[in-house]
C-alpha cells in the first residue's frame, strides 16, 4: 500500500479513481491482521487466517502495483466520453 501512495498523492482525480481499490486493500489488510491475531486461539482459526491471507494479499499486491503505475489514461477516456 505504501508503494502506491506517491501515485495517489500526485493527482486528486487519480486518487478518487482508485478510492474503492484503496479501500478494499485497507479492509483486506485489517481483516488479515485480525484473523492472524485470532489464529493463535485454535487450529481452525489459524487455517482460516492462512487461507484468507493467501487469497487476499495477492489482490492487495496486484492493486498496489496497478495504482503505483500512475496510469491515468482511464481518466482521460472518461473525460472524452463525458465531453470534458
Order of alpha helices (4+ residues) and beta strands (2+ residues): alpha-alpha-alpha-alpha-alpha
